[in-house]
Amino acid sequence: MRLLSLIGLTFATLLGVSFALLNSASVAIHYYIGTRTIPLSLLILIVLVFGIVIGLLASFPSILRLKIENRRLLRVRD
């Protein structure tokens, strides 16, 4: 099982490195107070992480509600 995890992690790392190398062009980001130039792959990674965080925050209330209901149902069963 550890070997399979190591192979998967290695594959994901190689995929990420190749993605970063293929998308190394610089893009300008215009803020209200200035401009910054960063690599496209870094911008995509930032947006991906930002989307994951927003998705987790949006699903947190329903997950919390389901956990509370699960505890209540387990107490009723016992």
N, C-alpha and C positions, 0 to 999 in steps of 0.2 A: 504494500500500500504506500509506503514511503517512497519507493522508487517511482511509482506512478505519479505521486504528487511532485516529486523532483523533476520528472520529465515534463509534466504540465507547466510547472513554474518556469523551467528553462525555455519551453516553447513560447510561453507568454512574454517572457523577457526578450527573446529574439524577435518576436513579432513587434513588440513595442519599439525596440531599437531600430528595426528596419523601417517602421512607420515614421519615426523621428527623422531618419536619414532621408527618406523620400519626400518629406514635407519640411525641409529646412529653409524654405524661402521666408524672407522677412515680410511681415505685414505691419502697417501702421495702425495704431489704435488711437483715435481722436477722442480725448476727454474734453470736458467743458473748460478745463484749465490748462490743457497741454496735449502733447502727443508723445506716444511711446512706440518704439519699434521692437517687436518680439518675433521669434520664429513661429511659423504657422502651427507646428506640432505642439508647441507649448500653449498656444492659444486654444487649440482643440482640447488639450488635456485639462486646462483650467475650466473651460465650458463644460466638459464632461463631469468633472468633480462637482462643479456648481449645480449641475442638473441632478446628480445623485443626491446631494445634500437637500435640495428642494424636494425631491421625491420622497426621501426619508422623512422630512419634516411634515410633508402633506399626509403621509400614511401613518404617522405616529399616533394621532388620536384614535383611529380605528383599531390599530394594533393594541393600544392600551385598553380600549373598551372591550375587545375580545379577550384579553388576558383577565380582566376583572370578571367578565361573564364566565370564563372557564373556571376560575377559582370558586365562584359562587356555585356553579354546577357540581364541582367536585365536593364541596361541603354538603350539598343537598344529598348527593349519592351516599356519602358516609353516614 
